[in-house]
């Protein structure tokens, strides 16, 4: 990213607490914010709101390989807005049906592997440094053999993705996602994500530390950020409960931002929260 966000529009909540960010580089996840706009208009909306970087989940539902014209339009939307793309998800599956990633899903093995070159190509064209690989749900938590099969497949796919990403200088992210909201998601703590990263045996596999998910698992956030500092490649934030903007819930983000700065963290921090007014996401940045 080219710089640090300094000033944004006022928010809509009169009780919103201001949060000092200690110079951290902030970006907007345009798959959860600015969803009131067509996808290709969101990067420009984020830039208008004062941000210089964005991130996305996989932008094409059900398409592991987007048509060239759609990929070209996505690249143009990022470039024309004058923002950087700092993170992009691999295909996640049918979110509406409850899927949360294909990395470990046997029946989607071919689909995930078709997605690898498409995602890597986009990362290369846009200089995107992070590709998030959502792990996927357990198919049958009671079947230990199937669970082992899923975990073995996840490592195989992770190594393939990491080797491909290395050709464009990108890292693969493993994100712990809380099992309170998603009971079938097996990688629900920072320790479990770290174990997957170690098993991958790839130096460009890193952790995505989403503070909302870690807090939902009652993790000590300061300890997690310190303990896994060498592994953290990207950070995301939302408050608890409710997954709203920082300052709308119970988490104290200022000392965490200060800690990241003190640890020398130079990666991005993605705003991945639900806006208070989903008709106008630009009103949700008053906490800054």
C-alpha positions in Angstrom: 0.0 0.0 0.0 1.1 3.5 -0.7 0.2 5.1 2.6 -1.6 5.2 5.9 -5.2 6.4 6.2 -5.4 9.7 8.2 -8.8 11.2 7.8 -12.3 9.8 6.9 -15.9 10.8 7.0 -17.8 11.0 10.2 -19.9 8.0 11.2 -23.5 7.7 11.9 -23.5 6.5 15.5 -23.5 9.2 18.1 -22.1 6.9 20.8 -19.3 5.6 18.6 -15.9 5.7 20.3 -12.9 7.1 18.4 -10.1 4.6 18.0 -6.4 5.6 17.5 -4.8 3.3 14.9 -1.1 4.1 15.5 -0.3 4.6 11.8 -1.5 1.1 10.8 -2.3 0.6 7.1 -6.0 0.1 6.7 -7.9 -1.3 3.8 -11.6 -2.0 3.1 -12.9 -5.5 2.4 -15.3 -4.7 -0.4 -17.1 -8.0 -0.1 -18.7 -6.9 3.2 -18.5 -3.1 2.9 -20.0 -1.1 0.0 -22.1 -4.1 -0.9 -24.9 -1.6 -1.6 -23.0 -0.9 -4.9 -22.3 -3.1 -7.9 -19.0 -4.9 -7.3 -17.0 -3.0 -9.9 -18.0 0.3 -8.3 -16.8 -0.6 -4.8 -13.0 0.1 -5.3 -13.8 3.7 -6.4 -16.2 4.1 -3.4 -13.5 3.0 -1.0 -11.0 5.5 -2.6 -13.6 8.3 -2.3 -14.0 7.4 1.4 -10.3 8.0 1.9 -8.7 4.5 1.6 -5.8 3.6 -0.7 -6.3 -0.2 -0.6 -9.0 -2.8 -0.7 -9.5 -6.5 -0.4 -12.1 -9.0 -1.7 -13.4 -12.4 -1.2 -13.5 -14.3 -4.4 -15.6 -12.0 -6.6 -17.3 -14.6 -8.9 -19.8 -16.9 -7.2 -19.4 -20.4 -8.5 -16.8 -19.6 -11.0 -13.3 -21.0 -10.2 -12.1 -19.5 -13.5 -13.8 -16.2 -14.4 -14.1 -15.3 -18.1 -11.3 -13.1 -19.4 -13.7 -10.1 -19.9 -14.8 -10.3 -16.2 -11.2 -10.7 -14.9 -10.1 -7.7 -17.1 -13.0 -5.6 -15.8 -12.1 -6.4 -12.2 -8.5 -5.5 -12.8 -9.5 -2.3 -14.5 -11.9 -1.3 -11.6 -9.0 -1.6 -9.1 -6.6 0.3 -11.3 -9.0 3.0 -12.3 -9.9 3.6 -8.7 -6.2 4.1 -7.8 -6.3 1.6 -5.0 -4.1 -1.4 -4.2 -5.5 -4.9 -3.8 -3.9 -6.3 -0.7 -5.8 -9.6 -0.3 -8.0 -11.9 -2.4 -9.7 -15.1 -1.4 -9.6 -18.3 -3.3 -13.1 -19.6 -4.2 -15.1 -20.3 -1.0 -17.9 -22.3 -2.4 -21.6 -21.7 -1.9 -21.7 -19.3 1.1 -25.5 -19.2 1.0 -25.5 -22.9 1.5 -23.1 -22.8 4.4 -19.8 -23.6 2.6 -16.8 -21.8 4.0 -13.9 -22.8 1.7 -12.8 -25.6 -0.5 -9.2 -26.2 0.6 -10.1 -29.4 2.5 -13.2 -30.5 0.7 -12.7 -33.8 -1.3 -15.6 -33.4 -3.7 -14.3 -29.9 -4.6 -10.7 -30.9 -5.2 -10.8 -30.3 -8.9 -12.7 -27.0 -8.5 -10.1 -25.6 -6.0 -7.2 -26.6 -8.2 -8.7 -24.9 -11.2 -9.0 -21.8 -9.1 -5.4 -21.7 -8.2 -4.0 -20.4 -11.5 -6.9 -18.0 -11.9 -6.3 -16.4 -8.4 -2.6 -16.3 -8.9 -2.9 -14.7 -12.2 -5.1 -11.9 -10.7 -2.6 -11.5 -7.9 0.2 -11.2 -10.4 -1.6 -8.6 -12.5 -2.5 -6.5 -9.5 0.5 -6.9 -7.3 -1.6 -8.5 -4.6 0.6 -10.0 -1.9 -1.9 -12.2 -0.1 -4.2 -15.0 -1.2 -6.5 -16.3 1.5 -7.4 -20.0 1.3 -10.5 -20.7 3.5 -10.1 -24.1 5.0 -13.7 -25.4 4.6 -16.1 -27.1 6.9 -16.0 -30.7 8.3 -18.2 -32.8 6.1 -19.0 -35.2 8.9 -17.5 -34.3 12.3 -18.2 -37.8 13.6 -16.1 -39.5 10.9 -12.5 -39.4 12.0 -11.2 -41.1 8.9 -12.9 -38.5 6.7 -11.5 -35.7 8.9 -8.0 -37.1 8.4 -8.7 -37.3 4.6 -9.8 -33.7 4.6 -6.7 -32.5 6.6 -4.4 -34.4 4.3 -6.1 -32.9 1.2 -5.8 -29.4 2.8 -2.0 -29.7 3.1 -1.7 -31.0 -0.5 -3.8 -28.2 -1.8 -2.0 -25.7 0.4 1.4 -26.7 -1.0 0.2 -26.5 -4.6 -1.3 -23.0 -3.9 1.8 -21.8 -2.1 4.2 -22.9 -4.9 2.0 -21.2 -7.5 1.7 -18.0 -5.4 5.5 -17.9 -5.0 5.9 -17.3 -8.7 4.2 -13.9 -8.3 5.7 -13.1 -4.9 2.5 -13.7 -3.0 1.7 -15.5 0.3 -1.1 -17.9 1.1 -3.1 -17.1 4.2 -4.7 -19.5 6.6 -7.4 -17.9 8.7 -8.8 -19.3 12.0 -12.6 -18.8 11.9 -14.6 -19.2 15.1 -16.7 -22.3 15.6 -19.3 -20.4 17.6 -20.7 -18.9 14.4 -19.6 -21.8 12.3 -19.7 -25.0 14.3 -18.4 -27.2 11.5 -15.2 -25.1 10.9 -12.2 -27.1 12.3 -9.5 -24.4 12.2 -11.0 -22.2 14.8 -8.0 -21.0 16.9 -4.7 -19.4 16.2 -2.9 -22.5 17.5 -4.7 -24.7 15.0 -3.9 -22.3 12.2 -0.2 -22.3 13.2 -0.2 -26.1 13.1 -1.5 -26.1 9.6 1.1 -23.5 8.6 3.9 -25.7 10.0 2.6 -28.8 8.2 2.6 -27.0 4.9 6.4 -26.7 5.0 6.2 -23.6 2.8 7.7 -20.3 3.9 5.0 -18.2 2.1 2.1 -19.7 4.1 1.1 -17.2 6.7 -1.7 -16.5 9.2 -4.6 -14.2 8.7 -5.3 -12.9 12.2 -9.0 -11.9 12.2 -9.5 -10.3 15.7 -13.2 -10.8 15.6 -12.9 -14.6 15.1 -10.2 -14.9 17.7 -12.2 -12.9 20.2 -15.2 -15.1 19.6 -13.1 -18.0 20.7 -12.2 -16.1 23.9 -8.5 -16.0 22.8 -6.2 -13.5 24.5 -5.7 -11.2 21.5 -2.5 -9.6 22.8 -1.0 -12.9 23.5 -2.0 -14.3 20.1 -0.5 -11.3 18.3 2.7 -11.7 20.2 3.0 -15.4 20.1 2.4 -15.7 16.4 3.9 -12.4 15.3 6.4 -14.2 12.9 3.6 -16.0 11.2 1.1 -13.2 10.8 0.8 -12.0 7.2 -2.5 -10.0 7.4 -4.9 -8.8 10.1 -8.6 -8.1 9.9 -10.9 -6.3 12.4 -14.5 -6.2 13.6 -15.9 -5.7 17.0 -17.6 -8.3 19.4 -20.4 -8.9 19.6 -22.2 -8.3 16.3 -19.2 -8.0 14.0 -19.7 -4.2 13.8 -17.1 -1.4 13.4 -14.4 -1.0 16.1 -15.9 1.0 18.9 -19.4 -0.5 18.6 -18.7 -3.5 20.9 -16.5 -4.6 23.7 -13.0 -5.0 22.2 -10.4 -2.4 23.0 -8.6 -2.0 19.7 -6.2 0.8 20.5 -3.7 -1.2 22.6 -3.8 -4.0 19.9 -3.0 -1.5 17.1 -0.3 0.0 19.4 1.1 -3.5 19.9 1.2 -4.3 16.2 3.1 -1.1 15.6 5.5 -1.9 18.4 6.1 -5.4 17.0 7.1 -3.8 13.7 4.0 -5.2 11.8 4.0 -3.6 8.3 1.2 -5.6 6.7 -2.4 -4.4 6.2 -5.3 -4.3 8.5 -8.6 -5.1 6.7 -11.8 -3.6 7.8 -14.1 -6.7 7.6 -17.2 -5.6 9.5 -20.9 -5.1 9.0 -21.7 -1.4 8.5 -24.3 0.2 10.7 -26.1 1.5 7.7 -26.0 -1.1 4.9 -27.5 1.4 2.5 -24.4 3.6 2.8 -21.2 2.0 4.0 -19.3 5.4 3.8 -21.0 6.4 7.1 -19.3 3.5 9.0 -15.8 5.0 9.4 -16.5 7.6 12.1 -14.5 5.5 14.6 -11.3 6.5 12.9 
